[in-house]
Amino acid sequence: MADLLLLSFLPAGSEWIIIVFVILLLFGGRKIPELMKGLGKGVKSFKEGVNEAKEEINKAKEDLDDTDKVKK
């Protein structure tokens, strides 16, 4: 139910065209590749951070499991 409510607020086909047009007007055709490159670097950095956090959590979990096994 909540998923359907969330999807109702996303732009439809013609709204995407308007959004792209406004972005072109604001930034121009030459700046868009630079913006996308920066966005890609940001997403890559975010994914690396998430993966590092997962590794740290898994390592801590394994350490706790090892200490529990030693206590038993």
PALO-552247 format. One record per atom (N, C-alpha, C): residue number from 1; residue in three letters; atom name; x negated, y negated, z negated. Coordinates in Angstrom, 1 decimal, always signed. Layout:
<pts>
   k   r  a      X      Y      Z
 NUM ALA CA      X      Y      Z
...
</pts>
This chain:
<pts>
   k   r  a      X      Y      Z
   1 MET  N   -0.8   +1.2   +0.0
   1 MET CA   +0.0   +0.0   +0.0
   1 MET  C   -0.9   -1.3   +0.0
   2 ALA  N   -1.9   -1.3   -0.9
   2 ALA CA   -2.8   -2.4   -1.0
   2 ALA  C   -3.6   -2.6   +0.3
   3 ASP  N   -3.9   -1.5   +1.0
   3 ASP CA   -4.7   -1.5   +2.2
   3 ASP  C   -3.8   -2.2   +3.3
   4 LEU  N   -2.6   -1.9   +3.4
   4 LEU CA   -1.7   -2.5   +4.4
   4 LEU  C   -1.6   -4.0   +4.1
   5 LEU  N   -1.5   -4.4   +2.9
   5 LEU CA   -1.4   -5.8   +2.5
   5 LEU  C   -2.6   -6.6   +2.9
   6 LEU  N   -3.8   -5.9   +2.7
   6 LEU CA   -5.1   -6.5   +3.0
   6 LEU  C   -5.2   -6.7   +4.6
   7 LEU  N   -4.8   -5.7   +5.3
   7 LEU CA   -4.8   -5.7   +6.8
   7 LEU  C   -3.9   -6.8   +7.4
   8 SER  N   -2.9   -7.2   +6.7
   8 SER CA   -2.0   -8.2   +7.2
   8 SER  C   -2.6   -9.6   +7.2
   9 PHE  N   -3.7   -9.8   +6.5
   9 PHE CA   -4.3  -11.1   +6.4
   9 PHE  C   -5.5  -11.2   +7.4
  10 LEU  N   -5.9  -10.1   +8.1
  10 LEU CA   -7.0  -10.1   +9.1
  10 LEU  C   -6.5  -10.7  +10.4
  11 PRO  N   -7.4  -11.4  +11.1
  11 PRO CA   -7.0  -12.1  +12.4
  11 PRO  C   -6.6  -11.0  +13.4
  12 ALA  N   -5.6  -11.4  +14.2
  12 ALA CA   -5.2  -10.5  +15.4
  12 ALA  C   -6.1  -10.8  +16.6
  13 GLY  N   -5.8  -10.3  +17.7
  13 GLY CA   -6.6  -10.4  +18.9
  13 GLY  C   -6.7  -11.9  +19.4
  14 SER  N   -5.6  -12.6  +19.5
  14 SER CA   -5.7  -14.0  +20.0
  14 SER  C   -6.4  -14.9  +19.0
  15 GLU  N   -6.3  -14.6  +17.7
  15 GLU CA   -6.9  -15.4  +16.7
  15 GLU  C   -8.4  -15.3  +16.8
  16 TRP  N   -8.9  -14.1  +17.1
  16 TRP CA  -10.4  -13.9  +17.3
  16 TRP  C  -10.9  -14.8  +18.4
  17 ILE  N  -10.2  -14.9  +19.4
  17 ILE CA  -10.6  -15.8  +20.5
  17 ILE  C  -10.7  -17.2  +20.1
  18 ILE  N   -9.8  -17.7  +19.3
  18 ILE CA   -9.8  -19.0  +18.8
  18 ILE  C  -11.0  -19.2  +17.9
  19 ILE  N  -11.3  -18.2  +17.0
  19 ILE CA  -12.4  -18.3  +16.1
  19 ILE  C  -13.7  -18.4  +16.8
  20 VAL  N  -13.9  -17.5  +17.9
  20 VAL CA  -15.1  -17.5  +18.7
  20 VAL  C  -15.3  -18.9  +19.4
  21 PHE  N  -14.2  -19.4  +19.9
  21 PHE CA  -14.2  -20.7  +20.5
  21 PHE  C  -14.7  -21.8  +19.6
  22 VAL  N  -14.1  -21.8  +18.4
  22 VAL CA  -14.5  -22.8  +17.4
  22 VAL  C  -16.0  -22.7  +17.0
  23 ILE  N  -16.5  -21.4  +16.9
  23 ILE CA  -17.9  -21.2  +16.6
  23 ILE  C  -18.8  -21.8  +17.7
  24 LEU  N  -18.4  -21.5  +18.9
  24 LEU CA  -19.1  -22.0  +20.1
  24 LEU  C  -19.1  -23.6  +20.1
  25 LEU  N  -18.0  -24.2  +19.7
  25 LEU CA  -18.0  -25.7  +19.7
  25 LEU  C  -18.9  -26.2  +18.6
  26 LEU  N  -18.9  -25.5  +17.4
  26 LEU CA  -19.6  -26.0  +16.3
  26 LEU  C  -21.1  -25.9  +16.5
  27 PHE  N  -21.5  -24.7  +16.9
  27 PHE CA  -23.0  -24.4  +16.9
  27 PHE  C  -23.6  -24.4  +18.3
  28 GLY  N  -22.8  -24.3  +19.4
  28 GLY CA  -23.4  -24.3  +20.7
  28 GLY  C  -23.9  -23.0  +21.1
  29 GLY  N  -24.1  -22.7  +22.4
  29 GLY CA  -24.5  -21.4  +22.8
  29 GLY  C  -26.0  -21.1  +22.5
  30 ARG  N  -26.8  -22.0  +22.3
  30 ARG CA  -28.2  -21.8  +22.0
  30 ARG  C  -28.4  -21.4  +20.6
  31 LYS  N  -27.7  -21.9  +19.7
  31 LYS CA  -27.9  -21.6  +18.2
  31 LYS  C  -27.3  -20.3  +17.8
  32 ILE  N  -26.3  -19.7  +18.5
  32 ILE CA  -25.6  -18.5  +18.1
  32 ILE  C  -26.6  -17.3  +18.0
  33 PRO  N  -27.5  -17.1  +19.0
  33 PRO CA  -28.4  -15.9  +18.8
  33 PRO  C  -29.3  -16.1  +17.5
  34 GLU  N  -29.7  -17.3  +17.2
  34 GLU CA  -30.5  -17.5  +16.0
  34 GLU  C  -29.7  -17.2  +14.8
  35 LEU  N  -28.4  -17.6  +14.8
  35 LEU CA  -27.5  -17.4  +13.7
  35 LEU  C  -27.3  -15.9  +13.5
  36 MET  N  -27.1  -15.2  +14.6
  36 MET CA  -26.9  -13.7  +14.5
  36 MET  C  -28.1  -13.0  +14.0
  37 LYS  N  -29.3  -13.5  +14.5
  37 LYS CA  -30.6  -12.9  +14.0
  37 LYS  C  -30.7  -13.1  +12.5
  38 GLY  N  -30.4  -14.2  +12.0
  38 GLY CA  -30.5  -14.5  +10.6
  38 GLY  C  -29.5  -13.7   +9.8
  39 LEU  N  -28.3  -13.5  +10.4
  39 LEU CA  -27.2  -12.7   +9.8
  39 LEU  C  -27.7  -11.3   +9.7
  40 GLY  N  -28.3  -10.8  +10.8
  40 GLY CA  -28.8   -9.4  +10.8
  40 GLY  C  -29.8   -9.1   +9.8
  41 LYS  N  -30.8  -10.1   +9.6
  41 LYS CA  -31.8  -10.0   +8.6
  41 LYS  C  -31.2  -10.0   +7.2
  42 GLY  N  -30.2  -10.8   +7.0
  42 GLY CA  -29.5  -10.8   +5.7
  42 GLY  C  -28.8   -9.5   +5.4
  43 VAL  N  -28.1   -9.0   +6.4
  43 VAL CA  -27.4   -7.7   +6.2
  43 VAL  C  -28.5   -6.6   +5.9
  44 LYS  N  -29.6   -6.6   +6.6
  44 LYS CA  -30.6   -5.6   +6.4
  44 LYS  C  -31.2   -5.7   +5.0
  45 SER  N  -31.5   -6.9   +4.6
  45 SER CA  -32.0   -7.1   +3.3
  45 SER  C  -31.0   -6.6   +2.2
  46 PHE  N  -29.7   -6.9   +2.4
  46 PHE CA  -28.7   -6.5   +1.4
  46 PHE  C  -28.6   -5.0   +1.4
  47 LYS  N  -28.7   -4.3   +2.5
  47 LYS CA  -28.6   -2.8   +2.5
  47 LYS  C  -29.9   -2.2   +1.8
  48 GLU  N  -31.0   -2.8   +2.0
  48 GLU CA  -32.2   -2.4   +1.3
  48 GLU  C  -32.1   -2.5   -0.2
  49 GLY  N  -31.5   -3.6   -0.6
  49 GLY CA  -31.3   -3.9   -2.0
  49 GLY  C  -30.4   -2.9   -2.6
  50 VAL  N  -29.3   -2.6   -1.9
  50 VAL CA  -28.3   -1.6   -2.4
  50 VAL  C  -29.0   -0.2   -2.5
  51 ASN  N  -29.8   +0.1   -1.5
  51 ASN CA  -30.4   +1.4   -1.5
  51 ASN  C  -31.4   +1.5   -2.7
  52 GLU  N  -32.2   +0.4   -2.9
  52 GLU CA  -33.1   +0.4   -4.0
  52 GLU  C  -32.4   +0.6   -5.4
  53 ALA  N  -31.2   -0.1   -5.5
  53 ALA CA  -30.4   +0.0   -6.7
  53 ALA  C  -29.9   +1.4   -6.9
  54 LYS  N  -29.5   +2.1   -5.8
  54 LYS CA  -29.0   +3.4   -5.9
  54 LYS  C  -30.1   +4.4   -6.3
  55 GLU  N  -31.3   +4.2   -5.8
  55 GLU CA  -32.5   +5.0   -6.2
  55 GLU  C  -32.8   +4.8   -7.6
  56 GLU  N  -32.8   +3.6   -8.1
  56 GLU CA  -33.1   +3.3   -9.5
  56 GLU  C  -32.0   +4.0  -10.4
  57 ILE  N  -30.8   +3.9  -10.0
  57 ILE CA  -29.7   +4.6  -10.8
  57 ILE  C  -29.9   +6.1  -10.8
  58 ASN  N  -30.2   +6.7   -9.7
  58 ASN CA  -30.4   +8.1   -9.6
  58 ASN  C  -31.6   +8.5  -10.4
  59 LYS  N  -32.7   +7.7  -10.4
  59 LYS CA  -33.9   +8.1  -11.1
  59 LYS  C  -33.6   +8.0  -12.6
  60 ALA  N  -32.8   +7.0  -13.1
  60 ALA CA  -32.5   +6.9  -14.5
  60 ALA  C  -31.6   +8.1  -14.9
  61 LYS  N  -30.7   +8.5  -14.0
  61 LYS CA  -29.8   +9.6  -14.3
  61 LYS  C  -30.6  +10.9  -14.4
  62 GLU  N  -31.5  +11.1  -13.5
  62 GLU CA  -32.4  +12.3  -13.6
  62 GLU  C  -33.2  +12.3  -14.8
  63 ASP  N  -33.7  +11.1  -15.2
  63 ASP CA  -34.5  +11.1  -16.5
  63 ASP  C  -33.6  +11.4  -17.7
  64 LEU  N  -32.4  +10.9  -17.7
  64 LEU CA  -31.5  +11.3  -18.8
  64 LEU  C  -31.1  +12.7  -18.8
  65 ASP  N  -30.9  +13.3  -17.6
  65 ASP CA  -30.6  +14.7  -17.5
  65 ASP  C  -31.8  +15.6  -18.0
  66 ASP  N  -33.0  +15.2  -17.7
  66 ASP CA  -34.2  +15.9  -18.1
  66 ASP  C  -34.4  +15.8  -19.6
  67 THR  N  -34.1  +14.7  -20.2
  67 THR CA  -34.3  +14.6  -21.7
  67 THR  C  -33.2  +15.4  -22.4
  68 ASP  N  -32.0  +15.5  -21.8
  68 ASP CA  -30.9  +16.3  -22.4
  68 ASP  C  -31.3  +17.7  -22.3
  69 LYS  N  -31.9  +18.2  -21.2
  69 LYS CA  -32.3  +19.6  -21.1
  69 LYS  C  -33.4  +19.9  -22.1
  70 VAL  N  -34.3  +19.0  -22.4
  70 VAL CA  -35.4  +19.2  -23.3
  70 VAL  C  -34.8  +19.3  -24.8
  71 LYS  N  -33.8  +18.5  -25.1
  71 LYS CA  -33.2  +18.6  -26.4
  71 LYS  C  -32.5  +19.9  -26.7
  72 LYS  N  -32.0  +20.5  -25.7
  72 LYS CA  -31.2  +21.7  -25.9
  72 LYS  C  -32.1  +22.9  -26.0
</pts>
